[in-house]
Each structure stands twice: as C-alpha cells, then as structure tokens.
Amino acid sequence: MTATTATATTRVIREHDRPLWHRVLFTREMAIIALLILVVIVAMSTVRGFAQPITLNYLLLDVAPILLIALPMALIMATGEIDLSVGSMVGLASVVTGVLTQAGAPFEVAALAALAVGVVGGAVNGFLVTVVGLPSLAVTIGTLALFRGLAVGLLGTTAVTDFPEMWTALAKAKIAGTTIPYITVPFLVLLVIFVVLLHFTPFGRGIYAIGLSKDAARFSGVHVERTKFILFVLAGVVAAFAGIFFTLRFGSARGDNATGLELQVIAAVVLGGVSVFGGRGQLHGVVAAVLLIGVLSSGLRLANVTSDVINIITGGLLVASVVAASLLAWAQRLRARIPPSRLTASSAP
C-alpha cells in the first residue's frame, strides 16, 4: 500500500467514525445552507425590494448558467481535475447558434449544432488529459483561449440579435402561476441526474475514489481515464446548453459572451465544499453556494453597492471559507494525533 493510498484510507475511516446525524449536520455544506438562509432573511428584512417576487425571477435567471455548469464542474473537481474552458465554451456555443441562425438554419438545428460543438470541445479536453496525459489546468487554459478565439473569430465585434421570438420569450418565461423561470426545469432534471450518478452508482463512487487516490481507484477496478473523459464531455455539453440559454435570454450572440464565467463557477464549487484536491464534495452544497453568491449579489445591487465592492465581498467570502476549511482540517489532524488517554485525562475534573 502506497503512502497516498494509506492517507486516503485513513481519511475515509476518520470521516465515517462519527454518528450519522453528526456527519449530516456538522458539515461544510450544511454551514453554507444555514448561511444562505440567514442571508436571505437579512436581505428580505433590510433591503428594499428584495422580498418582491420579481427579484426571485431575476436572481434565478442570473445564476442559471452558473447552476448548470457547476454540476459537471463539481464532479470534475471531485476527481482532482479542473476545467477552465467552460466560460469560453458558453461563448462559442452562443456564436455557433447565432451564426447558423443568421445563415438561415432553423433555430433547433443551430442549437443542436451548438450542443455538438460542446461535445467535441469536451472530448478534446478529455482526450488531452486522459490519453495524452497532460495536466487539466494547462489543457483547459489552452482551450479557454482556443474556444474564445474561435468565437471572436467567427463574429468579430458584431452580434447576432435576430432569433425566433418564441424561443427568446421561452428563455425568460415563468412557470404558470409563479415567478420561477422555466430554465429551472432543465436544471432540476440535470440536478436529479447528477445526484443519482454521483451518489447512487458505481460511476459516482469511482469519482470519489479517483479524487482520493488514482492508484487505489485503479486497483479497485475503476476506469480512471474513461471516467474523467466522460466528465469533461459532460462539462462541454452542459456549457454549450448554458450558452444557448445565455443567447436567448439576452437575445444576442457575441464572441465575448460569458467572459469570466468559469471563475464564478469554480468559486461557487469550492465555496460549496468541493475539495480542489479531489475526493470530497456534495452537490447540495454546490447549489447552495451558487444561490448564496446570487443572493448576496442581488441584495447588494438593490442596496446600490457597486460591482467592485460586490466582487470584493464575494471573493472575501470564498477566501474565508477556504481558510476555515483548512483550519478545521488542521484541528481534526491535531486531534487525531492526541492519544485517547490524554483526551480523557484533559477532560477530567
């Protein structure tokens, strides 16, 4: 058994050497959910207009692309990899949709072509990482520039704004009798699919195993390279779908659409409890983190706070969460080194 495998095994045993209720309630994910509830209550009571139903509508429309892409990103990061190209893929899918629609193709055909581009882009990332063996950070930095360059090269500084009214209206439409936009329906469908995939299938258990130790995962029969390849393809196609929604919501296909979106996605995933080193993370924490960032941004905008200050607050929250998680892990390691006899003696009167 290698040192890495032994460390991973010890970590898993230590995490499960607690009562179930303790493992469920005293987690980083539940802390994020509690903070989200607190921020919502404070915003509704102190920020004028936040409690209006229309605020929920715009909030969900704003965070929808991040919510969508955060699902496959969480799985990729749980394996210890990363995909920085998703924002550029959103822009490229937007441009492909716009160019083909402008050329006279039916919107449905243009959208399918954009999804196909997402599959190809994800497969390129997956191939370079799993077959060629390059680090995902370097690969996706390169494809970030590649996809964005293709998007800008296809349209230049122009924009396509002529899309079928039925589709643009649908992108902003609300579910009957509510202020919840229709985009939440495909998101919830994807959320159920990813939750089942991650938590109730051997494929999902393999994702965690890869993040804990690739060697141990291989010895356990996990197809490490195939698993990673599938995840990169999923990230590409979901990012392309988000690009189609982005285009319809704003009624514009531009080469610079969604610039910087990948940083928002990664920030939300890390804030939601997914370890950047892999092997840990829950989707409910990721969803709560995306909503937390969205609620903070929405409330601060309504309070007339500038975007620069909002970015500072959001960045500070992310740094604080990472530091808190590191301190907690350090405290747990320190406690694990103290013999039980000493703990008992120190707690005695």
N, C-alpha and C positions, 0 to 999 in steps of 0.2 A: 504494500500500500504506500503510495507516494505521500509527501507532506501535504500537498494540496488536497488530495482525496481525504486524508485524515482530518484536516481542518474543516472541510465541508461536512464530513460525517459528524464531527463534534458539534458543529453549528446547528445542524438539523436536530440532533438529540437534545441539545440545550433548549431550542425553541419549543420543543414538544414536551419538555419536562416541567410543564405547568398545567393547571386545570384548564379545561376548555373555555370556561367563561372568562378566565384571565387572558387567554390567548386571543379571544374575540374582542373584548372591550378595551384592554390596555395595549392598543396598537397605534402606530402612526396614522393608519388610515382612519381609525375612529376619532383620533385627535383632529384630523383635517375636517371630518364631517361635523364634529362639535364646533370647530372654529367657523365653518361655513354657516351653521345655524345661528351662531352668535352674531356674525357679521350681518346676516340678513335681518335679524331682529333690530340691531342697532341702526341699520340703514333705513328700515321701514319707519322707525320712530324718530329719526333725526334728519333725514334727507328729504326735502320736499319733492314730491312727485315720484319717489321710488316705489311707493306702495301701489301706484297706478297699474292696472293690468297691462297697459301698453308697454310698460317698462320690461315686464317679463318677456313679451314678444320680441322686442329688440335685443334683449340680452341673449335669448336663445339663438336668434339669427346671427348675432355677432360671434358666439362661441361655437356654433355648429361645425365649421371646418376643423377647429381645434379638437372638439369632441370626437369627430370621426377619425382623424389621423392619429389621435392619442391611443386608440385601441390597438392597432398593429404596432405602433411605436413602443408601447408598454411591453409587448411580447418580445420584440427585438431586443430591447434593453435588458429584459429578464435573462436573455442568453449571454449577456455581456457585450453585445454589439450595439451599434447606433446607426441611424440613417439621417444624415443631414440634408438629403436631397429632396425631401418631401415638399417643402415650400416651392422649390423650383418646378417640381412635377405638377403642382397645382397650377402654376403659371403656364406651363407647357400644354397641359390639358385644356386650359381655358383658350389658349391661342389656337390649338387644333380645332376645337369646337367652333370658334369664331371664323377661322379661315375657310373651313369646309362649308359652313352655313352661308358665308358670303359668296362662295363659289356656286351656290345653288343646290347643294345637297340637303335633303331633309334633315331637320334637327336631330331626329332619332338616329340617323346614320352617323351624323357628326359626333354625337355623344358616344356611340358605340366605338367609333374610331379613337376617341379620346381615352376611353377605357382600355382599348387595345394598346395604346401608347403607354399607359400606366403599367400594364402587364410587362411590356418589353423593357421599360425603364427599370422596373423592379427586378426583372430577370437579369439585366446587365449588372446591377449591384450584387445580386445573389451569386452570379457566376464569378465575378471578380473576387468576392470574399471567400466563397466556399471551394471553388475549383482552382483558381489561380493562387489563392491563399494570401491575398493582400488584406491589410487591416481595414476594417469597415470605416474607421474615421477618415483615413486617407482616400479611400474609394469614393465615399459619399461627398466629401469636399469637392473632389473632381467632378462627379456627376451633378452636384449642385451648380457648378459653373457651366457644365455642358448643357444641362436642361434649360437653364436660364438663357444661355447664349442662343440656343435653338429657338426659344420663344421670342426673344427680342429680334433675332434674325428674320423670323417669318413675318413679323408685323412691323418691325421698326418702332417708330414713335407713334404710329397710328393706332386706332382702336376700331373694333367691330362692335356696333351697337344695335344692329338690326336683327333681333331674334323674335321668334313667334311669341305673340302676346300671351298665348295660353300657357306657355312654359315659364315665362318670366313672372306671370301672375301666380302660378302654382308655387314657385320658389318662395314667394312671400306670403302665400295664403295661410289662413289659420284653420285649425280643425274646428268644425262646426260647433258653435256654442262656447268656444274657448278663445283665449288669446295665444294659444300654443301653436307655433308654426308647424306645417306638415313635415318639415325636414326632421322633426323629432321622431317620426315614424320609422324611416330607414335607419336612423341612429339606434333606436331601441332594438330593432331587428338585428343589427350588427352587434350590439352590446350582448344580446342573448347568445348569439352565435359564438362570440369570442369568449364569453364566460363559460359556456359549455365546453368549448375547445380547450380552454386553459385549465379548468378545474375538474372536468369530468371525463377526460380522455387520456389515453397513454401519450398522445402527442403533447398535451399540455404538461404532463408530468415530466416528459422529456425536456421541455423548455426550461423548467426549473433545474433539472439535473445538469443540463449544459451550463447554465449560469453558475452552479455550484462548483462543478469540475467537469471539464470536457472529457478527461481521461476516464473518470468514473462513469460518465454517461455512456461512453463507448463500450466499456466493459459490461454495462447493464443492457446493452442491445439497442441503444438509442442511435438513430441515424443522424448524427450531428450535422453534417453538411446538408443533407436533404431538408432537415427541419429549418435550418437557417435560410436556405434558398426559398422555401415556401413562404417564410415570414417576410422576406424582402419583396417578393412578388405581391403578397397581400398589402404591404405598405404602399407599393406603387399603384395598385388598382384603387385602393381606398383614397389615396391622394388625388388620383385622377377624378374620381367621383366628387370629391370635395371641390375640385377645380371647376367641374360642370355647375355645381350649385353656386359657387362663388360668381361665376359668369352670369348666371341667370338672376341671382339676387341683385347684383349691381347693374345688370343689363349692359355689360361691357366686357369685351375680351381684349386684354392688353398684355404685352410681354412682361410687364413689371407687376402683374397681379400677385398678391400674396407674398411679396418680398419680405423676408424676415419671419415668416410664419413658422418655420422649423424651430426657431429659438423659443417661440411661445409654446409650441407643442412639447419640446424637451423639458422646458421649465415646469410645465404642468405635470408631466410624467414623473419627474424627480420629486417635485413637491408632494405628489400623491403617494410616495413611498416606494417607488421602484428604485432598486439599487443600481447605481451606474456600473457596479462591478458584476451585476447579474445575480441570479438565484433568488431574488426576492421581489415581491410586488403583487398588489391586488388591484383589480380593475375598479372596484368601488372607490378606492382611494384616489385613483387617477381621475375618475369622473367628478368626484367631489372637489379635487384640486382645480380642475378646469372651471367648474362653476364658481369656486371661491375667487379665482382670479377675475372671472367675468363679473361677479357681483361687486368686487372691490372697484374695478374699472368703471362700471356703470354708476355706482354710487358716488364715486369721486368726480366723475364727469358732471353729474347732476348737481354736485356741490361746487361746480365751477373751478375745480382743480385742474391745472394744466397737465398736458400729456407727459411732460418731462417729470413732473412730481409723481404722477401715477406710475411711471416706469421705475422710478427710484423706490417707491413703496413696494411694488411688486417684486423687484429684484432683492430688496432687503428681506422680504418675507421668504423668498427662496433660499437666500443665504442662511437666514436664521433657522429654517427647517433642516437644512443640511448639517449645520453646526450642532443643532440639538440632537439630531440622529447620531452624529459622531460621538457626542458626549455620552449619550445613552449607551451606545455600543461599548465605549471605553469603560463606563461604570459596570456594565454587565461582565466584561472580561476581567475587571479588577475583582469583582465579587466572586467570579468563578475560581480565581487563584487562591482565595482565602479558604483555608480548611474549615469544614463544618464545625469542628470543635471550637475554633476561635470565634466563629459567629455566635455559637451558643454561649460561650463564656462572656462575650461582649454584651449580649442581651440580658444576662443575668443581673439581678439587683445587687 
